[in-house]
């Protein structure tokens, strides 16, 4: 008998620090160490300048807004995001780094509210408050029940896949890794007896072989596999040939079912290779960038919830629905039909190179055709 398909929710960067943290019940000390902004509350003021007053002491579900009913209706077997925030009370920022994100550990209710399962940590902000901050982040998340691939107390732990048992048998394995191209400092690489992130040496044979070896060590016959990779710059739609080849090699040589890319502040193109899904860049889902000028052409306030349906036996993509959202007053709201159409049109310009098309489904959702 054919098994029920596997339903997965993917999102890109979830950044609950800085301004977002300041509207939570227990805000961190607002002192920042940025070139232009030294108080996290200034990011709240910027957002309020554009959209009006933002409530304080908000409940955990506030920032997720209209996304929660969408997820409840889809009923994913796993909820996977890139958590681009440290959870720490440590006051010592990483030296010579311009941006430092953190959320007070007591505000973890905002992550619990979305019932996330897996938080990828192989990114360029998880050590913003030092290795002590990373240690606290790992402890807080794991105590709360989250799986945290991509970072650890040493290289082995950072490389170990998250293993989520699935209803009906089997597991979902998620390997999380990052590249310097996303802004991860080389010093953040986990090593023998040194905490840090699973940092790839590049998009080369050595990186592919490292993931292949890693999966051979942990994979079982009935596992489905995701590689969550933090790569590339923040702005622009172009994905270079090296990245495309790397993603395809993960599918062909490592047997990966989904490549979950992130780092870009806006969604990038989507490819289906050998029947498997490649999300080159899921964009930011939650951040405090509202009101910041300079990148309006990309509409960074718009984001996507990626709702994928995967054949449980073979890992082949059966369907992908994307629900456009808009961040306003630090809350996710359903995008308007006009905003959804803009996202679809813009991404179709990129997807043309990949042989995929985004079609409007019901005026406010998009569906992938390939």
ZALOVEX-525977 format. One record per atom (N, C-alpha, C, CB): x, y, z. Coordinates in steps of 0.1 Angstrom, whole numbers, padded with zeros to 4 digits, always signed. Atoms other than C-alpha are relative to their C-alpha. Glycine has a CB too. Layout:
<atoms>
XYZ...
</atoms>
This chain:
<atoms>
+0008-0012+0000+0000+0000+0000+0009+0012+0000-0010+0000+0012-0008-0012+0000+0013+0034-0009-0002+0008+0012-0004+0008-0013+0000-0009-0012+0022+0056+0021-0006+0013-0003+0014+0001+0006+0005-0013+0002+0006+0089+0026+0012+0009-0003-0007+0005+0014-0011-0009+0004+0028+0117+0011+0005+0008+0013-0003+0010-0011-0006-0007-0011+0052+0136+0034-0002+0015-0003+0015-0003+0000+0003-0014+0002+0041+0172+0039+0010+0009+0009-0014+0004+0005-0011-0007-0006+0069+0197+0047-0002+0015-0001+0014-0004-0006+0000-0015+0000+0068+0234+0056+0015+0005+0001-0008+0006+0012-0013-0007+0000+0099+0254+0047-0001+0015+0000+0008-0004-0012-0001-0015+0001+0108+0290+0054+0015+0003+0000-0007+0007+0012-0014-0005+0000+0140+0310+0050+0004+0005+0014+0002+0011-0011-0006-0005-0013+0155+0332+0077-0012+0005+0009+0009+0011-0003+0009-0005-0011+0135+0337+0109+0009+0007+0010-0008-0012+0007-0009-0008-0009+0152+0366+0128-0009+0007+0010+0007+0011-0009+0008-0005-0010+0135+0372+0161+0007+0009+0010-0007-0011+0007-0008-0008-0009+0162+0394+0176-0003+0015-0002+0014-0003-0001+0000-0014+0002+0168+0431+0179-0014+0007+0002+0006+0004-0014+0013-0006-0002+0136+0450+0172-0012-0009+0003-0004+0008-0013+0010+0010-0004+0114+0419+0173+0001-0003+0015+0001-0013-0009-0002+0003-0015+0128+0410+0207-0005+0011+0009+0015-0003+0002+0003-0011-0009+0121+0445+0220-0015+0001+0002+0005+0013-0006+0014+0000-0002+0083+0440+0216-0005-0012+0007-0008+0001-0013+0003+0013-0007+0084+0406+0234-0001+0003+0015+0011-0011-0003+0001-0003-0014+0076+0402+0271+0012+0003+0008-0007-0012+0006-0012-0002-0007+0112+0401+0282+0011+0004-0010+0005-0014+0007-0010-0005+0009+0133+0423+0259+0014-0001+0005-0003+0014-0005-0014-0001-0004+0171+0420+0259+0004+0014+0002+0008-0007-0011-0005-0014-0001+0192+0450+0268+0001+0005-0014+0014+0000+0007+0000-0005+0013+0188+0473+0238+0013+0004-0007-0010+0011-0001-0012-0005+0005+0224+0482+0234+0005-0008-0012+0011+0000+0011-0005+0006+0012+0237+0475+0199+0014+0005-0003-0009+0003-0012-0014-0004+0003+0272+0477+0184+0001+0001-0015+0010-0011+0005+0000-0002+0015+0263+0487+0148+0006+0013-0003-0014-0002-0005-0006-0013+0004+0279+0515+0128-0009+0012+0002+0005-0001-0014+0010-0011+0000+0247+0535+0127-0010+0000+0011-0007+0001-0013+0011+0001-0010+0223+0522+0153+0006-0006+0013-0012-0009-0006-0005+0005-0012+0231+0517+0189-0011-0004+0010+0009+0010+0007+0011+0003-0009+0197+0510+0204-0011-0008-0009-0007+0013+0006+0010+0009+0008+0174+0481+0192-0014+0006-0001+0000-0014+0007+0014-0006+0000+0143+0501+0200-0001+0010-0012-0003+0008+0012+0001-0009+0012+0152+0524+0170-0006-0008-0012+0014+0005-0004+0006+0008+0011+0142+0495+0147-0015-0001+0001+0006-0014-0001+0014-0001-0002+0108+0495+0163-0006+0013-0005-0004-0003+0015+0004-0013+0004+0105+0532+0158+0000+0001-0016+0009+0011+0005+0000+0000+0014+0114+0528+0121-0012-0007-0006+0013-0007-0006+0012+0007+0005+0087+0503+0115-0013+0007+0004-0001-0014+0007+0012-0008-0004+0062+0524+0134-0002+0012-0008+0000+0004+0015+0000-0012+0009+0071+0554+0112-0008-0003-0012+0014+0005-0003+0007+0004+0013+0058+0534+0082-0014-0005+0002+0009-0010-0007+0013+0007-0001+0029+0514+0095-0008+0003+0012+0003-0015+0000+0008-0003-0012+0018+0528+0128+0004-0007+0012-0015-0002-0003-0005+0006-0013+0020+0517+0164+0000-0015+0000-0010+0005+0011-0002+0014-0002+0032+0483+0173-0002-0003+0014+0014-0005-0005+0002+0003-0014+0020+0467+0205+0013-0006+0006-0011-0011+0001-0011+0005-0008+0044+0457+0232-0004-0011+0009+0007+0011+0009+0003+0011-0009+0046+0427+0255-0009-0010-0008-0006+0004+0013+0009+0008+0009+0031+0407+0226+0000-0015+0004+0003+0002-0015+0000+0015-0002+0021+0370+0229+0008-0006-0011-0015-0005-0001-0009+0007+0009+0042+0344+0212-0005-0001-0014+0003-0013+0005+0005+0002+0014+0019+0340+0182-0002+0013-0008-0014-0007+0001+0002-0013+0007+0018+0377+0174+0007+0001-0013+0003+0012+0009-0008-0002+0012+0046+0378+0149-0004-0009-0012+0015-0002+0003+0004+0010+0010+0033+0347+0130-0013+0004-0007-0001-0014+0006+0012-0005+0005-0001+0363+0125-0008-0009-0009+0003+0012-0009+0008+0008+0009-0019+0349+0094+0007-0012-0005-0003+0009-0012-0007+0012+0005+0008+0323+0088-0005-0012+0008+0015+0001+0002+0004+0011-0008-0005+0301+0117-0012-0008-0006-0002+0004+0014+0011+0007+0006-0039+0293+0102+0003-0008-0013-0012+0009-0003-0005+0007+0012-0022+0284+0069+0007-0013+0003+0009+0010-0009-0007+0012-0004+0001+0260+0086-0009-0010+0006+0011+0003+0009+0009+0009-0007-0027+0245+0107-0008-0007-0011-0009+0007+0010+0008+0006+0011-0047+0239+0075+0008-0010-0008-0006+0011-0009-0009+0009+0008-0017+0223+0057+0003-0013+0008+0012+0007-0005-0004+0011-0009-0008+0201+0087+0013-0007-0004-0012-0010+0001-0012+0006+0004+0028+0196+0079+0005-0011+0009+0011+0011-0002-0006+0010-0008+0047+0166+0091+0013+0005+0007+0004-0013-0008-0012-0006-0006+0077+0188+0098+0000+0015-0004+0013-0007-0005+0000-0015+0002+0082+0226+0101+0015+0004+0002-0009+0008+0010-0014-0002+0001+0117+0237+0091+0003+0014-0004+0007-0010-0010-0004-0014+0003+0133+0272+0092+0015+0001+0003-0009+0010+0009-0014-0004-0004+0167+0288+0094-0002+0011+0011+0008+0006-0013+0001-0010-0011+0168+0305+0128+0012+0008+0001-0002-0008+0013-0012-0009+0001+0191+0335+0123+0001+0009+0012-0001+0008-0013+0000-0008-0012+0191+0346+0159+0006-0008+0011-0014+0005+0004-0004+0007-0012+0210+0336+0190-0010+0003+0011+0015+0005+0004+0009-0002-0012+0190+0331+0222+0009+0000+0012-0011-0012+0001-0010-0001-0011+0212+0344+0250-0001+0013+0007+0014-0001-0006-0001-0013-0008+0217+0369+0278+0015+0004+0000-0005-0003+0014-0014-0004+0001+0254+0371+0270+0001+0014-0006+0009-0010-0008-0002-0014+0005+0265+0408+0266+0012+0002-0007-0001+0009+0012-0013-0002+0007+0298+0402+0248-0002-0004-0015+0011-0009+0007+0002+0002+0014+0293+0406+0211+0013-0005-0007-0005+0012-0008-0012+0004+0008+0316+0389+0185+0007+0012-0005-0004-0009-0012-0008-0013+0004+0344+0415+0179+0001+0002-0015+0014-0001+0006-0002-0004+0014+0347+0433+0146-0011-0006-0009+0014-0004-0005+0011+0004+0008+0313+0422+0134-0011+0011+0001-0006-0014+0004+0008-0012+0000+0289+0449+0123-0014-0002+0005-0001+0005-0013+0014+0003-0003+0255+0432+0131+0000-0011+0010-0009-0002-0012+0001+0010-0010+0246+0412+0162-0015-0002+0003+0008+0003+0013+0014+0003-0003+0212+0395+0166-0001-0009+0012-0007-0007-0012+0003+0009-0011+0199+0380+0198-0014+0002+0005+0010+0002+0012+0013-0001-0007+0166+0373+0215+0002-0006+0014-0011-0009-0008-0001+0004-0014+0161+0369+0252-0006-0014+0001-0007+0009+0010+0005+0014+0000+0157+0331+0260-0014-0001+0006+0009-0008+0009+0014+0001-0006+0125+0339+0280-0011+0003-0011-0001+0010+0011+0010-0003+0010+0109+0349+0247-0002-0011-0010+0004+0013-0008+0000+0012+0009+0112+0314+0232-0015-0004-0003+0007-0011+0007+0014+0003+0004+0074+0313+0232-0004+0004-0014-0009+0007+0010+0003-0004+0014+0074+0330+0198+0004-0011-0009+0007+0013-0003-0003+0012+0008+0091+0299+0184-0009-0012+0003+0015-0004+0002+0009+0010-0004+0070+0275+0203-0014+0002-0006-0002-0001+0015+0013-0002+0005+0039+0292+0190-0002-0005-0014-0003+0015+0000+0001+0005+0014+0047+0282+0154+0002-0015-0001+0010+0007-0008-0002+0014+0000+0053+0246+0165+0011-0005-0010-0013-0007-0002-0011+0004+0008+0086+0245+0147+0006-0013+0005+0011+0011-0001-0007+0012-0004+0104+0212+0146+0015+0001-0001-0005-0011-0009-0014+0000+0003+0138+0219+0131+0004+0015-0003+0003-0009-0012-0006-0014+0002+0158+0252+0134+0014-0002-0005-0001+0008+0013-0013+0000+0005+0188+0252+0111+0008+0011+0007+0001+0001-0015-0009-0011-0007+0217+0271+0129+0013+0003-0008+0003-0005+0014-0012-0002+0007+0244+0270+0103-0001+0013-0008+0004-0012-0010+0002-0013+0007+0242+0307+0095+0010+0010+0006-0014+0005+0002-0010-0010-0004+0261+0340+0100-0004+0009+0012+0003+0009-0012+0004-0008-0012+0243+0352+0132+0000-0009+0013-0013+0006-0002+0002+0008-0011+0242+0322+0155+0011+0002+0011-0001-0015-0004-0011-0002-0009+0276+0331+0171+0002+0015+0002+0013-0006-0005-0001-0015-0002+0269+0369+0172+0004+0004+0014-0013+0007-0004-0004-0003-0014+0273+0368+0210+0010-0010+0005-0013+0001+0008-0011+0009-0005+0303+0345+0211-0004-0014+0001+0005+0006+0012+0002+0014-0002+0307+0309+0218-0008-0003+0012+0014-0008+0001+0009+0001-0012+0291+0314+0252-0014+0002-0004+0004+0010+0010+0013-0002+0005+0261+0327+0234-0005-0012-0008-0001+0013-0009+0004+0012+0007+0260+0297+0211-0003-0011+0009+0012-0004-0010+0003+0011-0010+0262+0273+0240-0013+0002+0007+0011+0000+0011+0013-0003-0007+0232+0290+0257-0011-0002-0011+0000+0014+0005+0010+0001+0010+0213+0291+0224-0003-0015-0002+0005+0006-0014+0002+0015+0002+0218+0253+0219-0008-0006+0012+0013-0007-0002+0006+0005-0012+0208+0246+0255-0015+0004+0001+0007+0005+0013+0013-0005-0001+0177+0268+0254-0009-0007-0011-0001+0015-0002+0008+0006+0011+0165+0254+0220-0003-0015+0003+0006+0002-0013+0002+0014-0001+0171+0218+0228-0009-0003+0013+0014-0007+0002+0008+0001-0012+0155+0221+0263-0015+0001-0004+0004+0009+0011+0014-0002+0005+0124+0234+0245-0005-0010-0010-0001+0014-0006+0005+0011+0009+0123+0204+0222+0003+0002-0015-0014-0002+0001-0003-0002+0014+0137+0219+0189+0012-0008-0004+0003+0015-0002-0012+0006+0006+0162+0200+0167+0008+0011-0006-0004-0011-0010-0009-0012+0004+0192+0222+0159+0012-0005-0008+0005+0007+0013-0011+0004+0009+0213+0209+0130+0008+0012-0004-0004-0008-0012-0008-0010+0006+0242+0229+0117+0010+0007+0010-0008+0010-0006-0008-0007-0010+0258+0241+0150+0002-0010+0012-0005+0014+0005-0002+0009-0011+0273+0223+0180+0012+0003+0008+0001-0014-0005-0011-0002-0009+0299+0220+0207+0013-0004-0007-0002-0007+0013-0012+0004+0007+0323+0204+0182-0004-0003-0014+0008-0012+0006+0003+0002+0014+0325+0195+0145-0010-0012-0002+0013-0002-0008+0009+0012+0002+0308+0161+0149-0014+0004+0003+0005-0011+0010+0014-0004-0004+0278+0176+0167-0006+0010-0010+0000+0007+0014+0005-0009+0009+0275+0204+0142-0004-0007-0013+0011+0011-0003+0003+0008+0012+0275+0179+0113-0011-0010+0001+0013-0006-0005+0010+0011-0003+0251+0155+0129-0014+0005-0005-0001-0004+0015+0014-0004+0005+0217+0156+0110-0010+0000+0011-0004-0009-0011+0012+0001-0008+0185+0164+0128-0007-0013-0005-0008+0013+0000+0008+0012+0004+0165+0131+0129-0014+0001+0006+0008-0013+0004+0013-0002-0005+0128+0137+0132-0009-0013-0004-0007+0013-0006+0009+0012+0003+0106+0105+0135-0013+0004-0006-0003-0008+0013+0012-0003+0007+0077+0105+0112-0012-0009+0003+0003+0000-0015+0011+0009-0002+0042+0092+0117-0001-0009-0012-0013+0009+0001+0000+0010+0011+0039+0060+0097+0013-0006-0002-0005+0006-0012-0013+0007+0001+0075+0051+0101+0010+0009-0008-0001-0013-0007-0011-0007+0006+0109+0064+0089+0003+0013+0007-0004+0003-0014-0004-0013-0007+0126+0097+0098+0002+0010-0011+0012-0002+0008-0005-0011+0009+0133+0130+0082+0014+0004+0006-0010+0012+0000-0013-0005-0004+0170+0138+0083+0003+0013-0006+0011-0010-0005-0003-0013+0005+0181+0174+0080+0014+0003+0003-0010+0011+0006-0013-0005-0001+0217+0183+0074+0001+0015-0002+0010-0008-0010-0001-0014+0002+0224+0220+0079+0015+0004-0001-0007+0007+0012-0013-0004+0002+0255+0237+0066+0000+0014-0006+0007-0010-0010+0000-0014+0005+0267+0271+0055+0013+0003-0008-0001+0010+0011-0012-0004+0008+0293+0289+0033+0004+0014+0004-0003-0001-0015-0005-0014-0002+0314+0320+0037-0007+0010-0008+0015+0000-0002+0007-0010+0009+0295+0336+0008-0012+0006+0007-0004-0007-0013+0012-0005-0007+0266+0341+0032+0004+0010+0011-0008-0011+0006-0005-0009-0010+0288+0361+0056+0005-0007+0013-0011+0009+0004-0005+0007-0012+0298+0333+0080+0015+0002+0001-0004-0015-0001-0014-0001-0002+0332+0341+0094+0007-0014+0000+0004+0008+0013-0007+0013+0001+0358+0314+0088+0003-0005+0015+0013+0002-0007-0003+0004-0014+0366+0314+0126-0012-0007+0007+0003+0013+0008+0012+0007-0006+0330+0301+0132+0000-0014-0003-0012+0007-0005+0000+0014+0004+0338+0267+0117+0002-0008+0013+0010-0003-0011-0002+0009-0011+0333+0240+0143+0012-0009-0003-0013-0009+0002-0012+0009+0001+0364+0218+0149+0000-0010+0011+0012+0009+0000-0002+0009-0010+0377+0192+0171+0002+0007+0014+0012-0009-0003+0000-0007-0013+0369+0204+0206-0003+0015+0000+0014-0002+0006+0003-0015+0001+0358+0238+0193-0015+0001-0006+0010+0007-0010+0014-0002+0004+0321+0249+0190+0000+0009-0012-0008+0006+0012+0002-0008+0012+0308+0265+0159-0010-0007-0009+0013+0001-0008+0010+0005+0010+0289+0257+0127+0006-0009-0010-0006+0013-0008-0004+0008+0011+0291+0232+0099+0003+0009-0012-0010-0012-0003-0004-0009+0010+0310+0254+0075+0006-0008-0012+0010+0011+0005-0005+0007+0011+0316+0240+0040+0012+0007-0005-0011-0002-0011-0012-0007+0006+0350+0247+0023-0003+0007-0013+0011-0011-0002+0004-0006+0013+0332+0258-0008-0010-0009-0007+0013+0002-0009+0009+0008+0007+0310+0244-0035+0008-0010-0009-0010+0008-0009-0010+0008+0007+0335+0217-0045-0002-0015+0004+0014+0005+0004+0000+0014-0002+0342+0180-0045+0001-0003+0015+0011-0007-0007-0002+0003-0014+0353+0181-0009-0012+0002+0008+0011+0009+0006+0013-0003-0007+0320+0197+0003-0010-0011-0003-0005+0013-0004+0010+0011+0003+0299+0171-0016+0004-0013+0007+0000-0002-0016-0004+0013-0006+0320+0142-0003-0002+0001+0015+0015-0002-0003+0002-0001-0015+0317+0155+0033-0015-0003+0003+0003+0014+0005+0014+0002-0002+0279+0155+0030-0004-0015-0003-0009+0009-0009+0002+0014+0003+0279+0121+0013+0004-0009+0011+0007-0004-0013-0005+0008-0012+0300+0106+0041-0009+0001+0012+0015+0004+0003+0008-0003-0012+0279+0122+0067-0013-0008-0001-0003+0015+0001+0012+0007+0002+0247+0108+0053+0001-0015+0000-0007+0004-0013-0003+0014-0001+0262+0073+0049+0000-0005+0014+0013-0004-0008-0002+0004-0014+0269+0073+0086-0013+0000+0007+0009+0010+0006+0012-0002-0008+0234+0083+0097-0013-0006-0007-0002+0014+0004+0013+0003+0007+0209+0074+0070-0004-0015+0001+0002+0004-0015+0006+0013+0000+0185+0045+0072-0008-0001-0013-0009-0003+0012+0006+0002+0013+0167+0029+0043-0013+0008-0002-0004-0015-0001+0013-0007+0002+0133+0046+0049+0001+0015+0005-0010-0007+0008-0001-0014-0003+0147+0081+0057-0002+0008-0012+0014+0003+0007+0000-0010+0010+0139+0111+0036+0010+0011+0005-0014+0007-0002-0011-0008-0004+0167+0137+0035-0001+0014-0006+0013-0006-0005-0001-0014+0004+0169+0175+0034+0014+0006+0003-0011+0009+0007-0012-0008-0003+0201+0196+0031-0004+0015+0000+0011-0003-0010+0004-0014-0002+0195+0231+0045+0013+0008-0001-0007+0002+0013-0013-0006+0002+0223+0254+0032-0002+0015+0000+0006-0005-0013+0000-0015-0001+0230+0291+0041+0011+0004-0010+0002+0005+0014-0010-0003+0010+0247+0305+0010-0004+0013-0008+0002-0012-0010+0002-0011+0009+0251+0335-0012-0003+0013+0007-0011-0003-0009+0002-0013-0005+0245+0372-0008-0015+0003+0004+0005+0011-0010+0014-0004-0005+0214+0391+0005-0009+0004-0011+0001+0010+0010+0009-0007+0010+0202+0408-0027+0004-0005-0014+0001+0015+0001-0002+0004+0014+0198+0398-0063-0005-0014-0003+0015+0001-0004+0007+0013+0004+0181+0369-0082+0009-0010-0007-0011+0003-0009-0009+0009+0008+0211+0354-0100+0006-0011+0009+0011+0008-0007-0006+0012-0006+0222+0319-0089+0011-0005-0009-0011-0011+0004-0011+0003+0010+0256+0311-0104+0000-0015-0003+0013+0004+0006+0000+0014+0005+0263+0278-0122+0006-0009+0010+0008-0001-0013-0006+0008-0010+0285+0266-0094-0010-0005+0011+0012+0008+0007+0011+0003-0010+0256+0267-0069-0010-0010-0005-0007+0013+0005+0009+0009+0006+0233+0250-0093+0005-0014-0001-0005+0006-0014-0006+0013+0001+0257+0222-0100+0002-0007+0014+0014+0002-0006-0001+0006-0013+0263+0217-0063-0013-0005+0005+0005+0011+0010+0013+0005-0005+0226+0214-0055-0004-0012-0008-0011+0011-0003+0003+0012+0008+0222+0189-0084+0008-0012+0005+0002+0003-0015-0009+0011-0005+0252+0169-0071-0005-0006+0013+0014+0005+0001+0005+0005-0012+0236+0167-0037-0011-0010-0002-0005+0012+0009+0011+0010+0003+0206+0150-0053+0005-0012-0006-0010+0007-0010-0004+0011+0008+0225+0128-0077+0010-0009+0008+0007+0005-0012-0011+0008-0007+0255+0117-0054-0003-0002+0015+0013+0008-0002+0002+0002-0014+0242+0122-0019-0014-0005+0003+0002+0013+0008+0014+0005-0002+0206+0111-0025-0009+0009+0008+0000-0013+0007+0008-0010-0007+0191+0143-0011-0013+0002-0007+0008+0013+0001+0013-0002+0006+0154+0148-0016-0004+0015-0002-0010-0007+0009+0003-0015+0001+0152+0186-0010+0012+0008+0004-0012+0004+0010-0011-0010-0003+0178+0213-0011-0007+0013+0005+0010+0003-0012+0007-0011-0006+0166+0241+0012+0010+0011+0002-0006-0004+0014-0009-0011-0001+0185+0273+0005-0005+0012+0006+0005+0003-0014+0004-0012-0007+0185+0305+0024+0012+0009+0001-0007-0002+0013-0009-0011-0002+0204+0338+0030-0004+0012-0007+0014-0004-0005+0005-0011+0007+0189+0360+0004-0012+0006+0008-0005-0004-0014+0011-0007-0007+0165+0386+0019-0013-0001-0007+0004+0015+0002+0013+0002+0008+0139+0378-0008+0000-0013-0007-0001+0012-0011+0000+0013+0006+0128+0346-0025+0007+0000-0013-0014-0004-0002-0007+0002+0013+0149+0332-0054-0008-0011-0008+0014-0004+0003+0006+0010+0009+0141+0307-0082-0001-0014+0006+0007+0000-0013+0002+0014-0004+0130+0271-0078+0003-0009-0012-0015-0001+0006-0003+0010+0010+0142+0241-0097-0005-0014+0005+0015+0000-0004+0003+0014-0003+0131+0205-0099+0010-0008-0008-0015-0004-0003-0010+0007+0007+0160+0182-0107-0001-0015+0004+0014+0005+0004+0002+0015-0002+0156+0144-0112-0012-0002+0009+0013-0006+0007+0012+0002-0008+0122+0149-0096+0001+0005+0014-0004-0014+0001-0002-0005-0014+0136+0165-0064+0000+0016+0000+0013-0005+0006+0002-0014-0002+0130+0200-0051+0013+0008+0004-0011+0003+0010-0011-0009-0003+0157+0227-0051-0006+0014+0003+0011+0001-0010+0003-0014-0003+0148+0260-0033+0013+0008+0002-0009+0000+0014-0013-0006+0000+0177+0282-0041+0001+0011+0011+0003+0006-0014+0000-0010-0011+0167+0309-0016-0015+0003+0004+0007+0013-0005+0013-0002-0005+0136+0310+0005-0003+0014+0005-0003-0010+0011+0003-0013-0005+0140+0346+0015-0002+0001+0015-0012+0006-0007+0003-0002-0014+0134+0361+0049-0015-0002+0002+0005+0015+0005+0014+0000-0003+0102+0353+0066-0003+0010+0011-0004-0015+0005+0002-0010-0011+0105+0373+0099+0013+0007+0002-0005-0008+0013-0011-0008-0003+0128+0402+0105-0005+0013+0005+0010+0002-0012+0004-0014-0004+0128+0438+0118+0005+0011-0010+0007+0003+0014-0005-0010+0010+0138+0455+0085-0010+0010-0004+0005-0008-0012+0011-0008+0004+0105+0472+0082+0004+0015+0002-0013-0003+0008-0003-0014-0001+0111+0509+0074+0014+0004-0004-0002+0005+0014-0013-0002+0005+0147+0505+0063+0000+0003-0015+0010-0012+0003+0000-0004+0014+0153+0522+0029+0011-0006-0008+0000+0015-0001-0011+0003+0009+0173+0513-0001-0002-0013-0009+0012-0003+0008+0002+0012+0008+0159+0480-0014-0014-0002-0003+0006-0013+0008+0015+0001+0003+0123+0488-0022-0003-0008-0012-0006+0013+0000+0003+0007+0013+0126+0473-0057-0001-0015+0002+0012+0003-0010+0002+0015-0002+0129+0438-0042-0012-0003+0008+0013-0005+0007+0012+0003-0009+0098+0442-0020+0004-0009+0011-0012-0005-0008-0004+0010-0011+0116+0426+0010-0010-0002+0010+0013+0005+0006+0011+0002-0009+0084+0430+0030-0008-0013-0004-0009+0012+0001+0007+0012+0005+0070+0401+0009+0008-0013+0002-0004+0002-0015-0007+0013-0002+0078+0365+0017-0009-0011-0004+0004-0001+0015+0008+0011+0004+0066+0330+0010+0001-0011+0011+0005-0006-0013+0000+0013-0007+0055+0300+0031+0000-0011-0011-0013-0001+0009-0002+0011+0010+0067+0269+0011-0006-0013+0006+0015-0002-0003+0008+0011-0005+0043+0240+0015+0002-0011-0010-0015+0003+0002-0004+0010+0010+0058+0209-0002-0006-0013+0004+0016-0001+0000+0005+0013-0001+0043+0175-0007+0010-0010-0007-0014-0002-0005-0011+0009+0005+0069+0147-0012-0005-0015+0001+0013+0002+0009+0002+0015+0000+0065+0110-0021+0008-0006+0011+0003-0006-0014-0007+0005-0012+0074+0092+0011+0010-0011-0003-0010-0004+0010-0009+0011+0003+0089+0062-0006+0012+0004-0008-0008-0010-0008-0011-0003+0009+0110+0078-0033+0006+0014+0001-0005-0002-0014-0005-0014-0002+0114+0115-0022-0003+0009-0012+0015-0001+0002+0003-0009+0012+0100+0128-0055-0010+0011+0004-0006-0009-0011+0009-0011-0003+0082+0161-0054-0013-0003-0007+0006+0014-0006+0014+0002+0005+0044+0157-0058-0006+0014-0002-0008-0008+0010+0006-0013+0001+0035+0194-0053+0007+0010+0009-0015-0001+0003-0005-0011-0008+0046+0228-0040-0009+0011-0001+0014+0004-0004+0009-0012-0001+0022+0255-0029+0007+0010+0008-0014-0003+0006-0006-0011-0007+0035+0289-0018-0010+0010+0003+0012+0006-0009+0010-0010-0004+0015+0313+0002+0008+0013+0003-0007-0005+0013-0007-0012-0002+0027+0349-0001-0005+0007+0013-0002+0010-0012+0002-0007-0013+0029+0369+0032+0006+0014-0001+0005-0007+0012-0006-0014-0001+0036+0406+0040+0003+0003+0015-0009+0010-0007-0003-0004-0013+0054+0418+0071-0004+0014+0002+0015-0002+0003+0005-0013-0003+0037+0448+0086-0002+0001+0015-0013+0004-0008+0001-0002-0015+0040+0461+0122+0006-0013+0007-0015+0002+0005-0007+0012-0005+0063+0431+0128-0009-0012+0001+0006+0003+0014+0009+0011+0000+0035+0407+0120-0003-0005-0014-0014+0004+0006+0003+0006+0013+0029+0383+0091-0015+0001-0004+0005-0014-0001+0014-0002+0005-0002+0392+0071-0001-0007-0014-0004+0015-0001+0001+0005+0013-0016+0375+0040+0002+0011-0010-0015-0006-0002-0003-0009+0010-0004+0393+0009-0013+0002-0008+0011-0004-0009+0012-0003+0009-0030+0410-0014+0002-0008-0013-0001+0015-0002-0002+0007+0013-0037+0394-0048+0010+0008-0009-0014+0000-0007-0010-0007+0008-0017+0422-0064+0014-0003+0005-0003+0015+0002-0013+0003-0005+0013+0415-0041+0004-0014-0004+0001+0002+0015-0003+0014+0004+0010+0378-0048+0003-0001-0015-0012-0009+0003-0003+0001+0015+0009+0384-0086+0014+0006-0003-0011+0008-0007-0013-0005+0002+0040+0406-0083+0011-0010+0003+0002+0013+0009-0010+0010-0004+0059+0379-0065+0001-0011-0011-0003-0006+0013+0000+0010+0011+0048+0353-0091+0006+0004-0012-0014-0004-0002-0006-0006+0012+0057+0375-0120+0015+0001+0001-0006+0013-0004-0014-0003-0002+0091+0384-0106+0008-0014+0000+0003+0008+0012-0007+0013-0001+0100+0348-0097+0000-0008-0013-0006-0008+0011+0000+0007+0013+0089+0335-0131+0010+0004-0010-0014+0002-0006-0011-0004+0008+0115+0356-0147+0013-0008+0003+0003+0015+0002-0012+0009-0004+0141+0336-0128-0002-0014-0003+0003+0003+0015+0003+0014+0001+0124+0303-0129+0000-0005-0015-0014-0004+0006+0000+0003+0014+0123+0304-0167+0013-0008-0003-0001+0013-0009-0013+0007+0002+0160+0293-0166+0000-0014+0005+0011+0008+0006+0000+0013-0006+0151+0263-0145-0011-0009-0005-0002+0002+0015+0011+0008+0005+0121+0250-0165-0012-0002+0009+0006-0014-0003+0012+0000-0009+0096+0258-0138-0008+0012-0001+0005-0002+0015+0009-0012+0001+0066+0281-0136-0008+0000+0012-0009-0002-0013+0009-0002-0011+0047+0296-0108-0013+0005-0005+0006+0010+0010+0013-0004+0004+0010+0297-0114-0009+0005+0011-0007-0012-0007+0009-0005-0010-0016+0317-0095-0011-0011+0002-0007+0013-0004+0009+0011-0003-0038+0292-0077-0014+0005+0004+0006-0008+0012+0013-0005-0005-0066+0311-0060-0001+0015+0002-0004-0007+0012-0001-0015-0002-0057+0348-0062+0010+0004+0011-0014+0005+0003-0009-0003-0011-0035+0346-0031+0010-0010+0002-0008+0003+0013-0011+0011-0001-0014+0314-0035+0006-0003-0013-0007-0012+0006-0007+0004+0012+0011+0302-0060+0003-0015+0000+0013+0008-0002-0003+0014+0001+0017+0267-0073+0011-0002-0010-0013-0008-0003-0011+0002+0009+0048+0253-0089-0004-0011-0011+0012-0006+0008+0002+0009+0011+0045+0236-0123+0014-0003-0006-0010+0005-0011-0013+0004+0006+0075+0217-0139-0002-0011-0010+0010-0004+0011
</atoms>
